[in-house]
Amino acid sequence: MKTPPFQLPIYMDYSSTTPIDPCVVDKMIPYLREQFGNPASRSHTYGWEAERAVEKARKQVADVVNADPREIIWTSGATESNNLALKGAANFYRSKGGHVVTVKTEHKAVLDTTRELERQGCKVTYLDVRENGLLDLELFSAALRPDTVLVSVMYVNNEIGVIQDIAEIGDICRQKGIVFHVDAAQATGKVEINLQKLKVDLMSFSAHKMYGPKGVGALYVRRKPRVRIEGQMHGGGHERGMRSGTLATHQIVGMGEAFRLTCEEMATENKRVRMLRDRLLKGLLQIDEVYVNGDMHSRVPHNLNVSINFIEGESLIMALKDVAVSSGSACTSASLEPSYVLRALGRSDELAHSSIRFTLGRFTRIQEVDYVIELLNNKIAKLRALSPLWEMHQEGVDLSTIEWAIH
């Protein structure tokens, strides 16, 4: 292949993290230099200026999701927000019952937290999803019990990009008086979120998934009807006692600006990215034995997760050294285990192992997509030429009927 007229490697892992927008960096820099005050210092202008910046950012985040700024609590990221929401709510409402409901395809930040709640005595139900990755609402309703105090369902799946019906799930939870938490780290900037309409009680956000800095996030905690959580960090009573610790003003300012920019550009950017994603999909579907993972209709526009049969996902990623992609979520892609999300969809071990996640974003260009399509065609052909299984498939052998000997 010819050397492309753009810089390599090409970044197509926007669900893992995003580059900070230059406008966000510009807003952050003064708070790393001259405006270094502690927002909790109430006796001088350095503290007052920092507090003003923090409250402005709080309003910027709240405006994106149509919430009251007083409902936004700063954290170190979506993982902490998930921990604070789940442990905080489960512990506060423990006297009402100890049953929690979540989904098998949740992010590890939720699944590992619910397993910790199990060790603390809670009972947790992990729901299956349909083959398209979406939750069966009848199955969900049937799983709710009189002692269910908490439900956690992610808005947009980090691996396959499917959008759950948060509005309907919220209605069901509100009717039964159950606290409803949503991990929205992958949803902001991609789907419209209106917390005045959605019956969501707790919602987790991240800055670095939407062109902001790493190390900062937020948790929405509903005021009306009021939801209570127990703080998990103690020492100083910051954030109304829910999350103690000196606030990182520069990161918070960056998150506020990132949310503001993304909200302004969401409609046009989603349209552009969907065009690029569909172009990539069309190119991939010209290759034999390529399967899309997850529903293509209820899905964010930037995500494309495919399984490429007769190739290990890890070997393809190594062959694609000029393209930054992943074979699962960034938190688990170092593991050689097949994706638990794809296994939950009913994919075979072979297809789960052969998955590649492409996620496009603000700085992806059409020339890069075309280059990746050509590169994939070349690399897949070369890898399959080395595979005896591919050769047998080409000869019409049904591999599922073969009994393999174990040595």
LOTOR-360105 format. One line per field, with one value per residue (C-alpha): x, y, z; residue number from 1. Coordinates in nm, 2 decimals. Example, Ala and Ser with C-alpha at 12.3 -4.5 7.8 and 13.67 -1.06 7.14 Angstrom:
BEGIN
u	[1.23, 1.37]
v	[-0.45, -0.11]
w	[0.78, 0.71]
pos	[1, 2]
//
This chain:
BEGIN
u	[0.00, 0.11, 0.21, -0.10, -0.10, -0.18, -0.02, 0.00, -0.12, -0.49, -0.68, -1.01, -1.05, -1.26, -1.46, -1.14, -1.05, -1.06, -0.79, -0.85, -1.00, -0.75, -1.03, -1.06, -0.68, -0.69, -0.96, -0.77, -0.42, -0.50, -0.60, -0.27, -0.08, -0.20, -0.55, -0.43, -0.66, -0.85, -1.22, -1.29, -1.09, -1.36, -1.14, -0.96, -1.00, -0.79, -1.04, -1.34, -1.21, -1.16, -1.50, -1.66, -1.49, -1.60, -1.96, -1.96, -1.84, -2.11, -2.37, -2.22, -2.24, -2.59, -2.71, -2.61, -2.83, -3.10, -3.04, -3.01, -2.64, -2.69, -2.75, -2.40, -2.13, -1.76, -1.56, -1.24, -1.42, -1.71, -1.56, -1.57, -1.92, -2.04, -1.89, -2.03, -2.38, -2.40, -2.24, -2.38, -2.74, -2.73, -2.59, -2.83, -3.14, -3.02, -3.30, -3.56, -3.40, -3.07, -3.16, -2.98, -3.05, -2.80, -2.71, -2.44, -2.31, -2.23, -1.89, -1.65, -1.68, -2.04, -2.00, -1.70, -1.88, -2.20, -1.98, -1.83, -2.19, -2.25, -1.96, -2.12, -2.44, -2.65, -2.83, -2.76, -2.95, -2.75, -2.98, -2.92, -2.96, -3.11, -2.89, -2.88, -2.75, -3.07, -3.24, -3.57, -3.81, -4.04, -3.75, -3.64, -3.98, -4.00, -3.66, -3.78, -3.88, -4.03, -3.68, -3.52, -3.37, -3.14, -3.12, -2.81, -2.83, -2.58, -2.71, -2.47, -2.26, -1.89, -1.81, -2.10, -2.25, -2.62, -2.85, -3.08, -3.44, -3.36, -3.69, -3.90, -3.67, -3.69, -4.07, -4.08, -3.84, -4.02, -4.36, -4.20, -4.01, -3.67, -3.36, -3.23, -2.87, -2.74, -2.38, -2.38, -2.00, -2.04, -2.37, -2.30, -2.24, -2.40, -2.76, -2.99, -3.02, -3.30, -3.30, -3.62, -3.80, -3.60, -3.69, -3.33, -3.21, -2.83, -2.62, -2.24, -2.04, -1.68, -1.48, -1.22, -1.48, -1.59, -1.27, -1.20, -0.92, -0.87, -0.92, -1.24, -1.61, -1.94, -2.24, -2.59, -2.79, -3.16, -3.31, -3.68, -3.79, -3.48, -3.24, -2.99, -2.65, -2.38, -2.05, -1.76, -1.48, -1.46, -1.26, -1.37, -1.73, -1.68, -1.96, -2.23, -2.07, -2.11, -1.75, -1.47, -1.14, -1.00, -1.15, -0.91, -1.02, -0.83, -0.98, -1.33, -1.30, -1.19, -1.49, -1.73, -1.59, -1.58, -1.95, -2.04, -1.86, -1.99, -2.35, -2.32, -2.18, -2.37, -2.63, -2.39, -2.11, -2.33, -2.45, -2.09, -1.96, -2.26, -2.17, -1.81, -1.92, -2.16, -1.88, -1.65, -1.93, -2.00, -1.63, -1.61, -1.92, -1.75, -1.53, -1.66, -1.76, -1.78, -2.05, -2.18, -2.21, -2.51, -2.82, -2.76, -3.07, -3.06, -2.69, -2.46, -2.33, -1.96, -1.94, -1.88, -1.80, -1.75, -1.63, -1.41, -1.43, -1.12, -0.90, -0.80, -0.88, -0.54, -0.35, -0.54, -0.48, -0.10, -0.12, -0.30, -0.01, -0.10, -0.45, -0.54, -0.84, -0.93, -1.07, -1.30, -1.32, -0.99, -1.03, -1.02, -0.85, -0.52, -0.69, -0.69, -1.03, -1.31, -1.53, -1.79, -2.02, -2.01, -2.06, -2.37, -2.50, -2.46, -2.16, -1.93, -1.59, -1.44, -1.65, -1.60, -1.22, -1.23, -1.40, -1.26, -1.41, -1.38, -1.49, -1.47, -1.48, -1.43, -1.09, -1.16, -1.15, -1.30, -0.95, -0.86, -1.17, -1.09, -0.73, -0.84, -1.08, -0.81, -0.56, -0.82, -0.88, -0.51, -0.43, -0.74, -0.65, -0.29, -0.39, -0.66, -0.41, -0.22, -0.53, -0.61, -0.96, -1.02, -0.90, -1.14, -1.42, -1.35, -1.37, -1.72, -1.63, -1.87, -1.63, -1.90, -1.93, -1.56, -1.46, -1.12, -0.88, -0.73, -0.36]
v	[0.00, 0.36, 0.58, 0.78, 1.17, 1.18, 1.09, 0.73, 0.55, 0.62, 0.66, 0.46, 0.38, 0.68, 0.47, 0.40, 0.76, 1.08, 1.34, 1.66, 1.93, 2.23, 2.47, 2.26, 2.28, 2.66, 2.69, 2.46, 2.63, 2.94, 2.71, 2.53, 2.86, 3.19, 3.09, 2.81, 2.87, 2.60, 2.62, 2.55, 2.86, 3.11, 3.39, 3.54, 3.60, 3.30, 3.07, 3.27, 3.27, 2.89, 2.84, 3.05, 2.84, 2.51, 2.63, 2.75, 2.41, 2.24, 2.44, 2.35, 1.98, 2.02, 2.21, 1.93, 1.68, 1.93, 1.89, 2.13, 2.22, 2.13, 1.77, 1.74, 1.59, 1.60, 1.27, 1.14, 0.97, 0.73, 0.44, 0.64, 0.77, 0.41, 0.30, 0.60, 0.55, 0.17, 0.14, 0.46, 0.38, 0.01, 0.10, 0.38, 0.18, -0.15, -0.15, -0.15, -0.46, -0.59, -0.69, -0.53, -0.58, -0.52, -0.66, -0.91, -0.67, -0.38, -0.22, -0.38, -0.07, -0.18, -0.56, -0.56, -0.31, -0.53, -0.83, -0.63, -0.56, -0.94, -0.99, -0.73, -0.93, -0.80, -1.03, -0.94, -1.05, -1.04, -1.02, -1.17, -0.96, -1.05, -1.15, -0.78, -0.67, -0.50, -0.58, -0.77, -0.54, -0.83, -1.02, -0.71, -0.65, -1.01, -0.98, -0.70, -0.82, -0.65, -0.62, -0.47, -0.14, -0.06, -0.11, -0.03, -0.03, 0.15, 0.39, 0.30, -0.02, 0.05, -0.25, -0.28, 0.07, -0.03, 0.21, 0.07, 0.19, 0.40, 0.59, 0.27, 0.11, 0.43, 0.43, 0.07, 0.15, 0.47, 0.28, 0.04, 0.29, 0.15, 0.36, 0.37, 0.42, 0.47, 0.46, 0.73, 0.76, 0.65, 0.83, 1.20, 1.38, 1.09, 1.07, 1.34, 1.32, 1.51, 1.43, 1.64, 1.37, 1.06, 0.89, 0.83, 0.88, 0.85, 0.90, 0.86, 1.08, 1.10, 1.38, 1.19, 1.01, 1.34, 1.53, 1.64, 1.55, 1.22, 1.19, 1.38, 1.28, 1.35, 1.18, 1.31, 1.27, 1.36, 1.61, 1.58, 1.32, 1.32, 1.03, 0.97, 0.80, 0.73, 0.90, 0.66, 0.92, 1.09, 1.40, 1.75, 1.72, 1.85, 1.81, 1.83, 1.54, 1.29, 1.31, 1.46, 1.58, 1.90, 1.97, 1.96, 2.30, 2.27, 1.93, 2.04, 2.35, 2.12, 1.89, 2.18, 2.31, 1.97, 1.91, 2.26, 2.21, 1.86, 1.97, 2.25, 2.02, 1.70, 1.70, 1.78, 1.57, 1.26, 1.30, 1.32, 1.03, 0.81, 0.86, 0.76, 0.45, 0.34, 0.38, 0.16, -0.10, -0.11, -0.18, -0.45, -0.63, -0.69, -0.94, -1.29, -1.41, -1.07, -1.03, -0.71, -0.74, -0.56, -0.39, -0.15, 0.06, 0.13, 0.22, 0.52, 0.64, 0.62, 0.25, -0.05, -0.38, -0.68, -1.04, -1.16, -1.53, -1.75, -1.48, -1.41, -1.06, -1.02, -1.13, -0.89, -0.60, -0.68, -0.68, -0.34, -0.16, 0.15, 0.16, 0.21, -0.02, -0.26, -0.61, -0.52, -0.24, -0.07, -0.19, -0.56, -0.57, -0.69, -1.01, -1.30, -1.42, -1.38, -1.07, -1.14, -0.89, -1.09, -1.42, -1.26, -1.20, -1.58, -1.55, -1.86, -1.84, -1.83, -1.52, -1.36, -1.40, -1.26, -0.93, -0.58, -0.26, 0.05, 0.37, 0.70, 1.05, 1.42, 1.40, 1.10, 1.18, 1.00, 0.94, 0.75, 0.53, 0.44, 0.36, 0.13, -0.05, -0.12, -0.22, -0.46, -0.63, -0.69, -0.81, -1.03, -1.21, -1.27, -1.40, -1.63, -1.77, -1.90, -2.06, -2.43, -2.37, -2.10, -2.35, -2.62, -2.36, -2.27, -2.64, -2.66, -2.85, -2.78, -2.72, -2.76, -3.13, -3.20, -3.38, -3.24, -3.47, -3.34, -3.42]
w	[0.00, -0.07, 0.22, 0.30, 0.29, 0.67, 0.99, 1.11, 1.33, 1.27, 1.59, 1.59, 1.96, 2.07, 2.32, 2.51, 2.54, 2.33, 2.26, 2.46, 2.24, 2.21, 2.33, 2.65, 2.71, 2.67, 2.94, 3.18, 3.16, 3.37, 3.66, 3.64, 3.66, 3.81, 3.92, 4.15, 4.45, 4.65, 4.58, 4.95, 5.06, 5.15, 5.29, 4.99, 4.61, 4.51, 4.66, 4.54, 4.18, 4.19, 4.34, 4.07, 3.80, 3.96, 3.99, 3.63, 3.51, 3.73, 3.55, 3.21, 3.29, 3.43, 3.12, 2.89, 3.07, 3.18, 3.55, 3.84, 3.90, 4.27, 4.15, 4.01, 4.23, 4.12, 4.12, 3.98, 3.69, 3.59, 3.78, 4.11, 4.02, 3.97, 4.30, 4.49, 4.33, 4.38, 4.72, 4.85, 4.75, 4.85, 5.19, 5.26, 5.16, 5.31, 5.57, 5.29, 5.13, 4.99, 4.64, 4.34, 3.97, 3.69, 3.34, 3.24, 2.97, 3.21, 3.24, 3.49, 3.70, 3.77, 3.77, 4.01, 4.24, 4.25, 4.33, 4.62, 4.73, 4.72, 4.96, 5.19, 5.20, 4.91, 4.66, 4.30, 3.99, 3.66, 3.37, 3.02, 2.71, 2.37, 2.08, 1.97, 2.31, 2.42, 2.75, 2.74, 2.94, 3.04, 3.17, 3.36, 3.52, 3.62, 3.80, 4.03, 4.38, 4.69, 4.84, 4.53, 4.63, 4.33, 3.96, 3.74, 3.36, 3.13, 2.87, 2.59, 2.60, 2.58, 2.36, 2.11, 2.13, 2.18, 2.35, 2.62, 2.66, 2.97, 2.96, 2.98, 3.25, 3.45, 3.43, 3.57, 3.85, 3.95, 3.97, 4.21, 4.41, 4.32, 4.29, 3.93, 3.84, 3.48, 3.37, 3.10, 3.04, 2.67, 2.61, 2.67, 2.34, 2.14, 2.27, 2.40, 2.78, 2.95, 3.33, 3.37, 3.17, 3.24, 3.57, 3.65, 4.01, 3.97, 3.66, 3.61, 3.37, 3.25, 3.09, 2.89, 2.68, 2.53, 2.46, 2.82, 3.06, 3.23, 3.61, 3.64, 3.63, 3.79, 3.95, 3.91, 4.23, 4.20, 4.44, 4.35, 4.44, 4.67, 4.65, 4.93, 4.92, 5.18, 5.10, 5.04, 5.09, 5.42, 5.54, 5.49, 5.38, 5.03, 4.77, 5.04, 5.23, 4.94, 4.81, 5.03, 4.89, 4.75, 4.40, 4.10, 3.96, 3.63, 3.55, 3.65, 3.43, 3.14, 3.19, 3.19, 2.87, 2.71, 2.79, 2.66, 2.32, 2.27, 2.34, 2.08, 1.81, 1.89, 1.61, 1.32, 1.46, 1.50, 1.14, 1.01, 1.23, 1.13, 0.76, 0.83, 1.04, 0.76, 0.50, 0.72, 0.76, 0.39, 0.32, 0.59, 0.47, 0.14, 0.32, 0.38, 0.72, 0.89, 1.15, 1.32, 1.70, 1.85, 1.72, 1.43, 1.49, 1.86, 1.85, 1.88, 1.55, 1.62, 1.72, 1.50, 1.66, 1.42, 1.45, 1.16, 1.15, 1.11, 1.26, 1.62, 1.71, 1.88, 1.57, 1.35, 1.60, 1.58, 1.20, 1.21, 1.37, 1.18, 1.32, 1.69, 1.76, 2.04, 2.09, 2.37, 2.63, 2.72, 3.08, 2.97, 2.63, 2.79, 2.88, 2.63, 2.75, 2.50, 2.55, 2.82, 2.64, 2.32, 2.51, 2.67, 2.32, 2.25, 2.03, 2.01, 2.17, 1.81, 1.71, 2.05, 2.02, 1.67, 1.75, 1.67, 1.80, 1.58, 1.74, 1.54, 1.66, 1.62, 1.44, 1.21, 0.84, 0.54, 0.39, 0.71, 0.68, 0.32, 0.41, 0.69, 0.46, 0.21, 0.49, 0.65, 0.32, 0.27, 0.63, 0.66, 0.33, 0.45, 0.79, 0.64, 0.39, 0.69, 0.85, 0.78, 0.92, 0.65, 0.39, 0.51, 0.52, 0.16, 0.07, 0.21, 0.53, 0.82, 1.10, 1.37, 1.28, 1.34, 1.66, 1.75, 1.94, 2.26, 2.31]
pos	[1, 2, 3, 4, 5, 6, 7, 8, 9, 10, 11, 12, 13, 14, 15, 16, 17, 18, 19, 20, 21, 22, 23, 24, 25, 26, 27, 28, 29, 30, 31, 32, 33, 34, 35, 36, 37, 38, 39, 40, 41, 42, 43, 44, 45, 46, 47, 48, 49, 50, 51, 52, 53, 54, 55, 56, 57, 58, 59, 60, 61, 62, 63, 64, 65, 66, 67, 68, 69, 70, 71, 72, 73, 74, 75, 76, 77, 78, 79, 80, 81, 82, 83, 84, 85, 86, 87, 88, 89, 90, 91, 92, 93, 94, 95, 96, 97, 98, 99, 100, 101, 102, 103, 104, 105, 106, 107, 108, 109, 110, 111, 112, 113, 114, 115, 116, 117, 118, 119, 120, 121, 122, 123, 124, 125, 126, 127, 128, 129, 130, 131, 132, 133, 134, 135, 136, 137, 138, 139, 140, 141, 142, 143, 144, 145, 146, 147, 148, 149, 150, 151, 152, 153, 154, 155, 156, 157, 158, 159, 160, 161, 162, 163, 164, 165, 166, 167, 168, 169, 170, 171, 172, 173, 174, 175, 176, 177, 178, 179, 180, 181, 182, 183, 184, 185, 186, 187, 188, 189, 190, 191, 192, 193, 194, 195, 196, 197, 198, 199, 200, 201, 202, 203, 204, 205, 206, 207, 208, 209, 210, 211, 212, 213, 214, 215, 216, 217, 218, 219, 220, 221, 222, 223, 224, 225, 226, 227, 228, 229, 230, 231, 232, 233, 234, 235, 236, 237, 238, 239, 240, 241, 242, 243, 244, 245, 246, 247, 248, 249, 250, 251, 252, 253, 254, 255, 256, 257, 258, 259, 260, 261, 262, 263, 264, 265, 266, 267, 268, 269, 270, 271, 272, 273, 274, 275, 276, 277, 278, 279, 280, 281, 282, 283, 284, 285, 286, 287, 288, 289, 290, 291, 292, 293, 294, 295, 296, 297, 298, 299, 300, 301, 302, 303, 304, 305, 306, 307, 308, 309, 310, 311, 312, 313, 314, 315, 316, 317, 318, 319, 320, 321, 322, 323, 324, 325, 326, 327, 328, 329, 330, 331, 332, 333, 334, 335, 336, 337, 338, 339, 340, 341, 342, 343, 344, 345, 346, 347, 348, 349, 350, 351, 352, 353, 354, 355, 356, 357, 358, 359, 360, 361, 362, 363, 364, 365, 366, 367, 368, 369, 370, 371, 372, 373, 374, 375, 376, 377, 378, 379, 380, 381, 382, 383, 384, 385, 386, 387, 388, 389, 390, 391, 392, 393, 394, 395, 396, 397, 398, 399, 400, 401, 402, 403, 404, 405, 406, 407]
//
